[in-house]
Amino acid sequence: MRNACLTILLFSGLCSAQFQPPATSDELQYLRFVLLNVASLDHDPKAVQSFEEMLVKQFGLNNQESAAIHAAGQTLKPLLNQHRQSSRAILAGKTRLTPTDLAALANLDTQREQTITNLATQVLNSVRGETAGRLRAPGRIVATAVRGPDKEKSGK
């Protein structure tokens, strides 16, 4: 009986949680754009705030969803700063990069992209289903436009 109760609780918890299917690479590319703009080290804070306000209007975000995107950007920002500093340290005073330098830079890129992917997935899982659909759409639309309608039909 105890196991049955635990199973029911676990199942009901899983059903009530909002899970999104994995984002496609096209969808992630757009969410990457969003997160990099929200976490920008180079943009004026007022410009970032305006961008976030535009996202609210464009995607119909509620306060919780807006806060989730903002929090993801705030999580990403220190990592971007750290990677910028690490890259500068690797490149400092060098006219030629060693294989070790190249590997270190590639590792930084991989870490950044994995963090962005994780944060994008976190955002998609923290918003309403309809909002997630609206956040996913621009990536698919842009990718289709870039590839062209003929290539989309042929699967290339």
N, C-alpha and C positions, 0 to 999 in steps of 0.2 A: 504494500500500500504506500509506504514511504517513497519507494522508487517511482511509483506511478505519479504521485504528487509532484515530485521533483521534475519528472519528465514533462508533465503538463505545464508547470511553471516555466521551464526552459523553452518549450515550444511556443507558449504564448508570448514570452519575451522576444523570441526570434521573430514571430509574426508581427508584433507591434513595432519592432525596430524598423527604421526606414533604410532599407538596403537598395543601393542602385547597382545596376550592372556595371562592370568595369568600363571606364571611359575608353573610347577609341583614341588612337594617336592624333587624329584630326581634332577631336574634342579637347584632348589634353593640350594641344598646341594653342588653342584659344584661351583656355584656362591659365596656361603658362603666361600668356600675354597679360591677362587680367592681374594675376598675382605679381608679376614683375613690375607692373605699373603701381599697384598698391604698395609694394615694398621698395619702391625706387629710392635709391640713395642720391640720385641726381636731380629729381624733380622737386620743385618748391612744394612744401607741405600743403599750401593752399591748392595747388594744382592736383595733388593726390586726393585731397578732400573733395574737390570738384569732380574728379574721376569717380570716386566712390558714390557721390550723390547721383551722378549720371547712371551708374549701374543700378541704383535703387529704382530710378524712373524707367530705365530701359527694360529691366527684367522683373519689375514689380516685386522687389524684395521687401520683406517685412523687417522689423527691427532686428530680430534674431538672425535672420539670414545675412543682413548687412553686417552685423557684428561678427558673424562667422568668417566672412570674407576679409573684413578688417583684421581680425585676429590672425588669420592665416598670413596676411601680409606682414603683420608685426612679428610673427614667428620667423618668417623668411628674411626679414631685413637684417638682423644681426649676422645671419649666415652669409648673406651677400657681402656684408662689410668685412667679415672675417676672410672670406675667399678673395676679396679684392686686396686686402693686406697681404695675404699669403702669396698671391700671384705677383704682387709688386716685389716681395722679398725674394721670390724665385728669380725674377727677371733683373733685379737690381745690379747695375754695373756690368751686365753681360752683353756681349755682342753676338754670342753664339750659345745656343742652348744644348746641353748635354742630353743624352737619352734619359737620364734620371730626372732632369728638369722637365722634359716633355711628359714623362710618365706622371710626375707630380701635378702638372697642370691638367692633364687628362683626368687624373683622380679627382681634382677639385671640380672639374666640369661634371663628372659622373655623380659626385655627391650632391651638387646643386640640382641637377636634373632629377635625381631620385627624391630629393626633398620636395621639389616642386610637384612631382607626380603624387607623392604622398599627401601633400597639402591640398591639391586639387581634388583628389579622391575624398579626403576628409570634408571638404566644402560640399561636394556633391551629396555625400551621405548625411550632412547636417541640415540640408535645406529640404523644403517640401518637394514632393515628386514632380509637380508641375514646374516648379522653379528650376529644378535640376534639368528638366527637359529644355527649358528656355536657355539655360546656361550652356548646354551641350550644342544647341542648334547652330550658333555662329561658326563653330569650328567645322562642322559638316558642310555648311553653305559655302564658306570660303574655300575649303578644299575642293569641293565640286567645281566651283568657278575657276579655280586655278588649273585643275586637271582638264576641265572642259567636259561638256555633256557626253561627247562620243566616247571618251576614255572611261567615264563613269559607267556607262552601259556595258562596255566590254570588260570591265573589271580590272583595267590597267591602272 
